[in-house]
């Protein structure tokens, strides 16, 4: 899979950009605040419909403009044209010039994995960050998961809205409770199936980049311990106090253990960084194994933050993408990528919202 063309209009600091990309390894060189990461953000946006920086659409519009356009051609088993327009009053998403009606039909058209400084939050951040990591991976691999997640979120919002009333409509609450339980159990089962498949890939990646320094273990921690409906019933009094649903997959977590100790509390900064990179490497390996072709890898200035051993640990993943005629985009302020990748590089200079070879 690769992105053969990228088109930007009023996106971040790019007034307009039209550029063709071949498969292979692309290095985006330039000083800070010139627009390197914006290229990666646009590619990620086309794949997932969100920014890996965790910002909304308004922050991605070029200063003084009303909206942005991001589009391109994705080449995999076939070729597809993606067009995305956003403004405060209008949103348009099309695939092959046809409006996208269901997001489940769209996700997976362009598969990407991003490595960025924000990845540290996978280890240091709240459970919400790790849930989003799991949800994205399941959305990229199960067509039914995103609609399931959306229906659960809608039912949960409705149930929480009822709990906020001074007098609760018991019949309506029971109806939404049944919906939350039904959808939630499906989500829990898919998450429960994913972690044992992801865990060995993460451990292997971690061994590569940490030189077997620590033993890593992933544990899925569902909020629901036994019967979802029973646990909701047991928490009914507390729910009335807090006016919120206190049990369910919206409170799940993924525990990351180094030598059987929580990495967030006991890991060093270097260990946390290694673990974050290992999770992303595992995500890429999982997608490759499932689809038979590597996803596009987006590496945002991560090499400068990793020591030589950890950088070298990434090389097999990058070489596999290269050998499979995949695509890698890496941003750098200087030429600090692994020397093993010195062949067949496409070098680009990024300066003030402009890209040149």
TORTOR-583556 format. One line per field, with one value per residue (C-alpha): chain; residue number from 1; residue in three letters; x, y, z. Coordinates in steps of 0.5 Angstrom, whole numbers. Layout:
N
chain: [A	...]
resi: [NUM	...]
resn: [ALA	...]
xx: [X	...]
yy: [Y	...]
zz: [Z	...]
end
This chain:
357
chain: [A	A	A	A	A	A	A	A	A	A	A	A	A	A	A	A	A	A	A	A	A	A	A	A	A	A	A	A	A	A	A	A	A	A	A	A	A	A	A	A	A	A	A	A	A	A	A	A	A	A	A	A	A	A	A	A	A	A	A	A	A	A	A	A	A	A	A	A	A	A	A	A	A	A	A	A	A	A	A	A	A	A	A	A	A	A	A	A	A	A	A	A	A	A	A	A	A	A	A	A	A	A	A	A	A	A	A	A	A	A	A	A	A	A	A	A	A	A	A	A	A	A	A	A	A	A	A	A	A	A	A	A	A	A	A	A	A	A	A	A	A	A	A	A	A	A	A	A	A	A	A	A	A	A	A	A	A	A	A	A	A	A	A	A	A	A	A	A	A	A	A	A	A	A	A	A	A	A	A	A	A	A	A	A	A	A	A	A	A	A	A	A	A	A	A	A	A	A	A	A	A	A	A	A	A	A	A	A	A	A	A	A	A	A	A	A	A	A	A	A	A	A	A	A	A	A	A	A	A	A	A	A	A	A	A	A	A	A	A	A	A	A	A	A	A	A	A	A	A	A	A	A	A	A	A	A	A	A	A	A	A	A	A	A	A	A	A	A	A	A	A	A	A	A	A	A	A	A	A	A	A	A	A	A	A	A	A	A	A	A	A	A	A	A	A	A	A	A	A	A	A	A	A	A	A	A	A	A	A	A	A	A	A	A	A	A	A	A	A	A	A	A	A	A	A	A	A	A	A	A	A	A	A	A	A	A	A	A	A	A	A	A	A	A	A	A	A	A	A	A	A	A	A	A	A	A	A]
resi: [1	2	3	4	5	6	7	8	9	10	11	12	13	14	15	16	17	18	19	20	21	22	23	24	25	26	27	28	29	30	31	32	33	34	35	36	37	38	39	40	41	42	43	44	45	46	47	48	49	50	51	52	53	54	55	56	57	58	59	60	61	62	63	64	65	66	67	68	69	70	71	72	73	74	75	76	77	78	79	80	81	82	83	84	85	86	87	88	89	90	91	92	93	94	95	96	97	98	99	100	101	102	103	104	105	106	107	108	109	110	111	112	113	114	115	116	117	118	119	120	121	122	123	124	125	126	127	128	129	130	131	132	133	134	135	136	137	138	139	140	141	142	143	144	145	146	147	148	149	150	151	152	153	154	155	156	157	158	159	160	161	162	163	164	165	166	167	168	169	170	171	172	173	174	175	176	177	178	179	180	181	182	183	184	185	186	187	188	189	190	191	192	193	194	195	196	197	198	199	200	201	202	203	204	205	206	207	208	209	210	211	212	213	214	215	216	217	218	219	220	221	222	223	224	225	226	227	228	229	230	231	232	233	234	235	236	237	238	239	240	241	242	243	244	245	246	247	248	249	250	251	252	253	254	255	256	257	258	259	260	261	262	263	264	265	266	267	268	269	270	271	272	273	274	275	276	277	278	279	280	281	282	283	284	285	286	287	288	289	290	291	292	293	294	295	296	297	298	299	300	301	302	303	304	305	306	307	308	309	310	311	312	313	314	315	316	317	318	319	320	321	322	323	324	325	326	327	328	329	330	331	332	333	334	335	336	337	338	339	340	341	342	343	344	345	346	347	348	349	350	351	352	353	354	355	356	357]
resn: [UNK	UNK	UNK	UNK	UNK	UNK	UNK	UNK	UNK	UNK	UNK	UNK	UNK	UNK	UNK	UNK	UNK	UNK	UNK	UNK	UNK	UNK	UNK	UNK	UNK	UNK	UNK	UNK	UNK	UNK	UNK	UNK	UNK	UNK	UNK	UNK	UNK	UNK	UNK	UNK	UNK	UNK	UNK	UNK	UNK	UNK	UNK	UNK	UNK	UNK	UNK	UNK	UNK	UNK	UNK	UNK	UNK	UNK	UNK	UNK	UNK	UNK	UNK	UNK	UNK	UNK	UNK	UNK	UNK	UNK	UNK	UNK	UNK	UNK	UNK	UNK	UNK	UNK	UNK	UNK	UNK	UNK	UNK	UNK	UNK	UNK	UNK	UNK	UNK	UNK	UNK	UNK	UNK	UNK	UNK	UNK	UNK	UNK	UNK	UNK	UNK	UNK	UNK	UNK	UNK	UNK	UNK	UNK	UNK	UNK	UNK	UNK	UNK	UNK	UNK	UNK	UNK	UNK	UNK	UNK	UNK	UNK	UNK	UNK	UNK	UNK	UNK	UNK	UNK	UNK	UNK	UNK	UNK	UNK	UNK	UNK	UNK	UNK	UNK	UNK	UNK	UNK	UNK	UNK	UNK	UNK	UNK	UNK	UNK	UNK	UNK	UNK	UNK	UNK	UNK	UNK	UNK	UNK	UNK	UNK	UNK	UNK	UNK	UNK	UNK	UNK	UNK	UNK	UNK	UNK	UNK	UNK	UNK	UNK	UNK	UNK	UNK	UNK	UNK	UNK	UNK	UNK	UNK	UNK	UNK	UNK	UNK	UNK	UNK	UNK	UNK	UNK	UNK	UNK	UNK	UNK	UNK	UNK	UNK	UNK	UNK	UNK	UNK	UNK	UNK	UNK	UNK	UNK	UNK	UNK	UNK	UNK	UNK	UNK	UNK	UNK	UNK	UNK	UNK	UNK	UNK	UNK	UNK	UNK	UNK	UNK	UNK	UNK	UNK	UNK	UNK	UNK	UNK	UNK	UNK	UNK	UNK	UNK	UNK	UNK	UNK	UNK	UNK	UNK	UNK	UNK	UNK	UNK	UNK	UNK	UNK	UNK	UNK	UNK	UNK	UNK	UNK	UNK	UNK	UNK	UNK	UNK	UNK	UNK	UNK	UNK	UNK	UNK	UNK	UNK	UNK	UNK	UNK	UNK	UNK	UNK	UNK	UNK	UNK	UNK	UNK	UNK	UNK	UNK	UNK	UNK	UNK	UNK	UNK	UNK	UNK	UNK	UNK	UNK	UNK	UNK	UNK	UNK	UNK	UNK	UNK	UNK	UNK	UNK	UNK	UNK	UNK	UNK	UNK	UNK	UNK	UNK	UNK	UNK	UNK	UNK	UNK	UNK	UNK	UNK	UNK	UNK	UNK	UNK	UNK	UNK	UNK	UNK	UNK	UNK	UNK	UNK	UNK	UNK	UNK	UNK	UNK	UNK	UNK	UNK	UNK	UNK	UNK	UNK	UNK	UNK	UNK	UNK	UNK	UNK	UNK	UNK	UNK	UNK	UNK	UNK	UNK]
xx: [0	2	0	1	-1	-2	-6	-7	-11	-11	-8	-4	1	0	-4	-3	1	0	6	7	10	13	13	20	23	21	25	23	28	28	28	23	16	17	11	14	10	4	5	5	-2	-5	-4	-6	-12	-14	-13	-17	-21	-17	-11	-5	-4	-11	-14	-20	-21	-21	-14	-12	-15	-9	-10	-15	-18	-25	-24	-18	-18	-14	-14	-10	-9	-8	-6	-7	-10	-14	-13	-18	-19	-20	-23	-24	-26	-28	-30	-34	-41	-39	-36	-35	-32	-32	-28	-28	-32	-38	-40	-38	-45	-42	-35	-34	-34	-28	-24	-18	-18	-11	-8	-2	1	4	11	11	12	5	6	9	2	0	5	4	-3	-10	-14	-17	-11	-10	-17	-17	-11	-14	-21	-17	-13	-20	-23	-17	-18	-26	-31	-36	-32	-33	-41	-41	-37	-41	-48	-45	-43	-50	-53	-48	-50	-57	-57	-52	-57	-63	-59	-58	-65	-68	-73	-71	-75	-74	-77	-73	-67	-68	-69	-62	-59	-60	-57	-51	-50	-51	-47	-42	-41	-39	-34	-31	-31	-27	-22	-21	-19	-15	-10	-7	-6	-2	2	7	8	9	14	18	19	20	26	29	29	31	36	32	33	26	20	14	7	0	-6	-13	-17	-24	-28	-34	-31	-37	-44	-45	-52	-51	-46	-50	-55	-51	-48	-55	-55	-48	-50	-55	-50	-45	-50	-46	-45	-40	-38	-37	-32	-32	-28	-23	-16	-9	-4	3	8	15	18	11	11	7	11	8	10	16	19	25	23	28	24	17	20	22	15	11	15	14	7	7	11	7	1	4	6	-1	-4	2	0	-7	-7	-1	2	5	1	4	9	9	15	15	22	22	30	32	29	32	39	43	40	33	34	37	31	26	31	27	21	23	27	21	16	22	22	15	15	11	12	15	15	20	21	28	32	38	40	40	36	39	45	43	37	42	40	34	32	27	30	25	26	21	21	15	10	13	16	22	26]
yy: [0	7	14	16	23	28	35	40	47	52	46	49	53	50	55	49	43	38	32	25	20	13	7	7	11	19	23	30	35	42	47	47	50	49	44	37	34	38	33	27	30	30	23	21	25	22	15	16	22	25	29	25	31	31	37	39	41	49	48	45	51	56	62	67	62	59	51	46	41	34	29	24	17	11	5	-2	-8	-2	5	10	17	20	28	31	38	41	48	50	50	44	37	33	26	22	16	15	21	18	21	16	14	9	10	3	3	8	6	1	5	8	4	8	8	14	14	21	24	24	16	17	18	11	9	16	18	16	9	14	14	6	5	10	6	-1	2	5	-2	-6	0	-2	-9	-10	-7	-8	-5	3	3	-2	3	9	6	4	12	14	9	11	19	17	13	18	24	20	19	27	28	29	24	18	15	8	5	9	8	0	0	4	-1	-7	-3	-1	-8	-12	-7	-7	-14	-15	-9	-13	-19	-16	-13	-19	-23	-17	-17	-24	-23	-16	-18	-23	-18	-12	-17	-19	-11	-9	-14	-12	-5	-6	-11	-16	-11	-12	-17	-14	-16	-13	-15	-13	-10	-10	-5	-11	-17	-22	-20	-13	-13	-15	-10	-4	-7	-7	0	3	7	10	12	16	20	21	21	17	10	7	1	-1	-2	6	5	-1	0	-4	-5	-5	-9	-9	-14	-15	-7	-2	2	8	8	5	5	10	15	11	5	8	11	4	1	6	5	-3	-2	2	-3	-9	-5	-4	-12	-14	-10	-13	-20	-19	-15	-18	-12	-6	0	7	9	16	17	24	26	20	18	24	22	15	12	8	2	4	7	0	-4	0	-2	-9	-6	-1	-6	-10	-4	-3	-10	-10	-4	0	7	10	18	21	28	30	37	33	27	22	16	9	9	2	6	10	7	9	15	20	27	33	40	43	50	55	51	49	42	41	35]
zz: [0	-1	-3	-10	-9	-4	-5	0	0	6	11	16	13	6	2	-4	-5	-10	-10	-13	-8	-10	-6	-1	4	4	9	10	12	15	21	26	24	17	16	16	21	17	12	16	20	13	11	18	17	10	14	20	20	26	27	31	35	38	35	32	25	26	28	22	17	15	18	15	11	12	11	9	3	4	-2	-5	-9	-5	-8	-5	-8	-13	-13	-9	-9	-3	-2	5	6	13	15	21	17	12	12	6	5	-1	-4	-11	-12	-8	-2	4	8	13	16	16	9	9	14	12	5	7	13	17	23	26	31	34	41	43	43	50	53	51	57	61	60	62	60	55	51	51	49	43	41	41	38	32	31	31	27	22	22	23	19	24	30	29	28	34	38	35	37	44	45	43	48	53	52	52	59	62	60	64	70	70	71	78	77	72	67	69	63	59	63	63	55	54	59	55	49	53	55	49	45	50	51	43	44	50	46	40	45	49	43	40	46	46	39	40	46	43	37	42	47	41	38	45	46	39	42	49	48	53	58	61	61	58	59	57	60	58	64	63	67	67	71	70	68	65	67	74	75	73	77	83	82	81	87	86	79	82	86	80	75	70	68	72	69	62	56	56	63	60	60	58	63	61	66	66	70	73	75	72	67	68	75	75	68	67	61	56	58	57	50	48	50	46	40	41	41	35	32	34	31	24	25	26	20	16	18	17	10	7	6	11	13	11	17	19	23	26	29	33	31	35	41	41	42	37	40	40	33	30	33	28	22	21	21	16	12	11	9	4	1	0	-4	2	4	10	11	16	19	21	22	21	17	23	20	21	16	14	10	6	0	-5	-1	-3	0	1	3	7	8	10	7	1	-1	-6	-8]
end
